[in-house]
Amino acid sequence: MSLMAAGPLLPRKLPVVHDPWSRTPTDGVYPLPLRATLAGQSVPHMSQPPPPKVPAPTSSVEGAKRLAAWTAVDRHIHREHKVIGIGSGSTVPYVVERIVAQGNEVNKDRVFIPTGFQSKELIVKSGLLLGDVDQYPVIDVTIDGADEVDHDLNCIKGGGGCHLREKVLAEAADTFVLVADYRKNSDVLGKNFKQGIPIEVVPFAYTKILQNLHLIGSPTAELRMAKAKAGPVVSDNGNFLIDAPFPEELMKDPYTLLTRIKMLTGVVEVGLFCQMAKAAYFGNQDGSVTIKWHDGRIEKVDKPASPVAKPTVE
């Protein structure tokens, strides 16, 4: 007897499986925590852990970093700012610490955009709302660290390998602010940061790019090698990093140098940030903060920050 003669096939009834991860936005709970059941038992809500505490500075350098970060947040992260870019580096945990101190009432309506894995972890662990530059291509304020800043607020970034994403968030921001300690304050780039200009490159082209960098003035440019693994450092974007020191006469004109390097085929991004920052905050050993402004002004604040941040309206 054929299958057709036997009548239509009925769907086989499968056992019901309570999958707590199979919920959809139409269930009315997205993007809130899921209220699913598992084997008839309610799944309790996970309470939000308290934000991690940043260790108190144990050296004058760490104290200087915190002073710079706190002062920059107090002056530039105001109540009306809702989309905030968070950079990378050793000063940034103090930036997030100061933002958290502004309170849940102020931060509940804000979105924070990270430049890399480190800043993403800081945002999430601090209980702040994580966003993406795809969702928010225009950012109110981005605060980021720097490896060195010159008298015109040009800076070297990328010691931590995040300068591609850092530059995207810097360009997306209405206001871009740098924070660092006194060691990063310079008149010409390359005087204090001897490692060289960080350059992110596609792996396929790195050998040819190294050869070109040697020819245009950086004979000691080299691939950045990892310290806890065999092989080169790989960026968050899956690319290689080159560190290229250049002589002072070329570093005096960082914009021209940036253009020459960026034009090399295979270069993804260059860790020279030119004509982008509105202000740079440097914490000093004596407890003061030096502020360099984009218009050439230099300001010194002797008592820059109180223990608790108070959001202001500019």
Helices and strands as residue ranges (DSSP letters): G 25-27, E 37-38, E 41-42, H 60-76, E 83-86, H 92-101, H 104-107, E 111-114, H 117-125, E 139-144, E 148-149, E 155-156, H 163-172, E 173-181, G 182-184, E 197-201, G 203-205, H 206-215, E 222-223, E 240-244, H 248-251, H 254-262, E 267-270, E 272-273, E 279-283, E 289-293, E 298-301
